[in-house]
Amino acid sequence: MINTCKNDTRQHYVPMGKLTYGTRLKQMLKEELGYQGKPKVLDLLVDEIETITRECFVSEHEVGLGQIRVLVPSIDDRPSWGQKMEDTKLVAVTLTLLASEDTDGYKGNEKSGIIMQKKLVRIAKEAVSQKGVLSTAVAACILGIKQTTVSKYARQYFERTGKIIPLRGYVHDIGRTTTHKRWIVELHLSGYTTKEIQERTEHRICSIDRYLKRYLAIEQVIKELKTVDPVKISRLLDISVNSAKEYTAIYLEYDSTGKIQRLDYYSDINKKTEDQLAHTKH
């Protein structure tokens, strides 16, 4: 066939939509079993076979088309200081690298960055649903991109949708990528229940309770001892100085303005924290 639409790159992705289990079933029914009926009947027959297959045979422990199996840290094993991967509980998860939404995106001429963001969201959520968590490094290796690109996609997705991709740094609150203290405390002080906060942040209730318990403890120390010294607070509550600084800054900001500015990336939070603490010294 002669290509009469050379500038329309979308056509190059149309065949990818045919690389499916359903196509293979149609080939078998026509070529090996001699089916010669109407195409619509063939489509209905294939749909029924696919439905029965999903109901009877496919499970989360089996690898389907476009999927891979990988080992990742368990969502229940929140790392402690200095914990090595050899000492971390691992779980096997099935991740979908190629799905129909990817093909639809390419056919619809969607920006490649948006398609990759959706793919990253998908595999991160699939890992969480199977009691695992993906780090930015593992996600980068799986997707064949740099770790910095994964972080860039995570930030762009947040800026575009207001939602955070549940990667390990987010779920376990480690590293210097995102933190959830401000968001969760803000919602709490705005009158949201723990369940409502969980639905909005997609965070575990036990983690939400831990953030709020620590904030309330710091609030009590500040009020009773009349101090905002993060070093003293960290020693009293046996937490890191950085954590004490962040919670103290949140308290001071809310105490003076009645609201908390929504920040989710460490560089922004670090500057806001230092500015807030410096203001109290004058």
N, C-alpha and C positions, 0 to 999 in steps of 0.2 A: 504494500500500500504506500502511495506517495504521501509524504508529510506536507500538508497544505497549510499548516498552522505552526510554522517554525518558532514563533516567538512565545507560544503558549507552553511554558514548561510544565504546566499541570498535567498534561497528557502523559508525561513520562512516568507518573506515579499511579496511573489508572491500573496497569497490569498488577501492581503490588496488591491491590484489593482483591485479586483473584487467587492469591497464594494462601488459600485457606483449606481447612478440613472439608468444607462443603464442596469445593471444587474437586478435591480428590475423590469424594463420594460420587459425584456426578460422572467423573471419568470411569470409575469402576462400574457403575450401573449401566453406562452406555457401551463401554468397550469390552468389559469382561462378562457382564450378565445380559447383554443384548437388549437393553431398554430402548424402545423406539416410540414412546408415548409423547404427549405434549410437554413443552418446556415448563409450563406453569405447574403441571402435575409433578414433574421431576423436582422442581423447587420445593413443593410442599412435602414430597417424600424425603428429600434431603434434610429439610428443617425438622421433620419428625425424628429422623435417625439421630441428628445432632442433639436434640432434646433428650432422647432416651440415653444417649451416650453420657451426657452430662449428669443425668440423674443416677445412672447406675455404675459408672466407672471412674469418672474424673474426681479426684480429691486434691486437697492442697499439697499433698505429698507427692503428686505425680506431675511430671513436666509436660506441658502442652506445647503447641506450636508457638514459636516466638518467645519461649520462656527459658530461664536458666535456674539452676539450684546453686545457692551460695551459703557459706557460713558467715554469720554476723553475730555481734554481741547480743546477749539476751536483754530485753527491755527491763527485766526485773533485777539485773545486776548493775546497779548504779555504781560507777567506779569510785574508789576511795583514792586518797593521795598516794601517788607512786605505784598504783596498781598496774601490772603488766598484762598484756593480752593473753599470756600463757596462764594467768590466774583468773581470767574472765570467763564466765559461763557463755558458751556459744550455742546457737540454734541454727538449724538449716531452714532456709526459707526459699520459696519459689517466687521469682520476679518476672514480670512480663516486659520484655524489651521491645517487642513489636506488637502493637495492638491496632485495631481498626481505627481508633481515634488519631493515631499517628498518620496512617494512610489518608484519612479524610482531611487532615490538616494540610498535607502536601498537595492533595488534589484541589483543595480550596485556596491554594496559594497563600497559606498562613505563614507568618514569619517563622523562620527556623528556630529563633530563640524562644518563641512562645511554645512551639511544639516540644522543644527540649525541656522547658519548664514543666509542661504537663506530664512528660515522661518521668521527670525527676519526682514530681508529686506522686505519680502512680506507684513507682517502685518503693518510695519511702513509706507510703501508706500500706502497701502490701506487706512490707517487712514488719511494720507495727502490728498489723492484724494477725500476724503469725508469731507474735511475741518476740520480735527482733528489732534491731535499730541499725540503720545505715549511717555510717560516718561520711563526711564529705570526701574523704580519701577513697573509700570503697566505692561510693557512688561514681566518683571520677573514673576509676578503673573500669567499672562496668559499662559506663557510657562512652568511654574512650575520649574523655576530655580532661583538662587540667583541673586540679582541686580549686584553684582560684576562680575558674569558670563556673563550677558548681556553686560556690559562694555568691558569685555575681547573679546567677540564675535565681538563687534563693531570695536575694534582696530584691531583684526586679519583680519576682512573683509577689512578694509582700507589698511592694509599692503599687502594684497593679490591682491586687485583689484584697489587700488588707489581711491576708491569711499567711501563716508561717508553715513552711514545709517541715514535717516532723523528722528531721535528721537527728543523729545522735547528740550533737551539740545542743540542740533545742530540747530534746526529750530529757536528757540527763543534766542539762544546764552546765555544760563544761566548755572549756575553751573560751575564746574571745570573739565569738561570732554574734550570738544573740542572747538576750537574757529576758526573763519574763516577769521579774519582780515588779517592775513599774506597772506593767499591764494588769497583772493579777491584783496588786494592791489597789490600783486605780478603780478597778471594777468592784472590789470589796467595799471601798470607801464610798462608791456611788450607789451602794445598796443592793448589789447583785448577790444572789445566793451562791453557795459553792457549786451547786449543780448547774446554774446558769453560767457561771464562770467557766466550768468544764466544757460546756457546749460551745461557748464562744472561742475559747483558746485551744480546744482539742488537747488539753493537758489532763493528766491523771489526777483524780481527786486527792490522792495521798500527797502528791507533789504540791498541789494548791494549798492544802492544809499546812504543809511544811513552810511554804513561803509566808502565809498569813500568820502562823504561830511565831515565826522569827520577827516579822515586822512588829507585831503587837508586843513582843518582849523588848525590842529596841525602843519602841514608843514609851513603854513603862520605865525603862532605865533613864531615858532622856528627861521625862517628867519628874521622876522621884529624885534623881541625883543631880539634876540641873547641869548636865554635861552633854556636849555633842562631840567629845573627843573620840574618834573612831578606834584609837588604840586602847583606851580604857574600856570602851564598849565591847571590843573584840575579846579582851581578856575576861571580862565578866561573863560573857555568853559563850565563850569558847568557840568563836567563829573567826574567819579570816578578817584582816583589816580592810581589804577591798570590799568584802561583803558588808561589813559594818558601815563603811563609807556610803555605799549605795543606798542601804536602808535609811541611814541618817539623812541623806540628801532628799530622799522621797518624803520623809516626815517633815523636814524643814520646808520643802516646797509646798506641800499640802497645808501646813500650818500657816504659811504666809499668804497663799493665794487661794486656798480652798479648792485647788485642782492640781492634777499631775499631767505634765506634758507627755504625750505619747511618744516614746522612743523605744526602739527595739534593737538597735545595733550598737555594739560596745563602744565604738569610737565616739558616737554621739552621746551615749550615756556617761562615758568617762569624763567628757568635757563638762557636761551638765552637772555632774557630781562635784567636780573640782570647783566649778564656779559657785555652786550653792554653798559649799563648805567655806570657801574663801570669803563669801559675803558675810557669814556669821562672825568672822574675826574682826570686821571693821566696826 
